[in-house]
Amino acid sequence: MVNPRWADVDRGLFSISVAAELAGLHPQTLRIYEREGLVDPARSAGGTRRYSRRDIDRLAEICTLTADGLNLAGIRRVLALQEETRRLQAEVARLSALTGAIQPAVRRARKPRASGGE
């Protein structure tokens, strides 16, 4: 059986050398990206960087953006906008679910009532 902790995409599993190899980058590049605030790997008790699967995906996205010609400031802005978009989409989904839950009550309240005895 697979350890359930492997399923956690945010768990820091990979050392900097493994993360760099998975991303096709040099370890020093990962340090630069961290210093620039583009990635924020977890740290072990001893202070060693531990990259998660989500970090590896983010590094792949950064590679794509640099290949498209963006500088680090542009990449930072794109990543921030993507995160804001995800947050807003989650909020829209939450509000849609809330709206869907109250729609039957709204319909009942708008329904004309039969007059009794007029």
C-alpha angles and dihedrals in degrees: 000000000000116000107252090225088070088065092061104099091195097055113111104238108147130074118227093260093052092044091050091050092048090050095042093240138118116259089239089059089056089052090051091049089051092049089050091051096246095121131021111195121195119253128229120230087267093052098256115148113250117193121206128213087256089055090052090051089049090051089052089052090050090051090052092050094048089049087054089056103258120145122223094267090053091047091050089053094047092049091048091050091048090052091048090050091052090049093049092046089053090050091050090050090050092049092045090053090048092049091048090052094053098040094089091054091048091050091050091049091051095047111108112246122227112253114239116219105341 
